[in-house]
Amino acid sequence: MTKTMALAKYKIIAFATIVDVERAKHFYRDTLGLTLVSEEPPFALVFDANGIMIRLGMAKELPKAHGTVLGWQVSEIEVAARDLIACGIQFERFEGLKQDEQGIWTSPTGARVAWFRDPDGNILSISEHPETETTP
């Protein structure tokens, strides 16, 4: 019998890569409202996102992005989108996705998602999920 490690009982840490440290610090702290926990040059900026650690790794260049790197589950996506727009966030538009005027897409499962980028081009998202889905 193979023994397995149950990682479900541990907190997750989110990672993204940044190039411009000051610009990222301003965006994540001042625009998104996350708490800056520590600065660890030349390695990372560390933020608290409602009890989840986000480590923004400092790099000289970004790896090619392949989809969303960080996302926030929100209770009312229209309200969250409006608040982010008021902070200067512009939502992405993707060819082939039917997005509403705010840039919100409704998935086949009923989840609603809108994407935006941080100053380094990382794709971030907000999403609202149907009540039938389980949330952590």
C-alpha positions, -999 to +999 in steps of 0.1 A: +000+000+000+014+034-010+014+061+017+001+095+005+008+129+018-024+149+026-016+184+015-053+194+018-047+203+055-021+229+047-024+265+035-015+271-002+010+297-013+005+315-046+034+325-068+038+350-097+069+366-113+076+403-114+103+424-130+096+460-118+096+457-080+084+492-071+056+491-097+045+457-085+046+468-049+024+498-057-001+477-078-006+448-053-005+470-022-021+503-033-043+493-062-054+458-051-053+465-014-032+435-003-010+437+028+028+438+021+042+414+046+079+415+036+104+425+010+131+399+004+154+413-023+166+399-046+141+371-042+105+382-036+078+406-024+055+388+000+018+398+004-011+386+025-043+380+005-069+371+031-047+346+048-030+333+017+006+341+011+015+355-024+052+355-032+060+377-062+094+364-073+118+391-085+133+383-120+151+401-147+125+389-173+092+372-172+086+337-183+060+333-211+026+335-194+003+305-200-031+315-185-042+330-152-016+330-125-036+344-096-074+347-090-098+359-064-132+343-058-157+371-051-193+370-040-206+396-065-185+399-096-202+430-110-194+449-078-158+437-077-153+446-114-168+480-108-145+486-078-114+475-098-124+497-128-127+526-104-090+518-093-079+520-129-080+483-138-088+475-174-103+441-181-090+419-209-110+408-239-104+374-254-114+365-289-139+337-289-153+344-255-187+362-251-179+388-225-203+414-213-197+452-212-175+448-181-155+420-196-172+392-176-175+358-192-200+332-181-186+296-183-208+266-192-210+257-155-223+292-146-191+305-131-184+341-141-149+353-147-131+385-157-094+389-163-069+417-159-032+421-159-007+433-134+019+459-145+043+431-155+016+414-177+007+385-155-030+375-160-051+378-129-088+371-124-119+376-103-146+350-104-180+343-090-191+306-087-226+291-085-239+282-051-238+245-061-200+245-062-181+238-031-157+265-019-127+260+003 
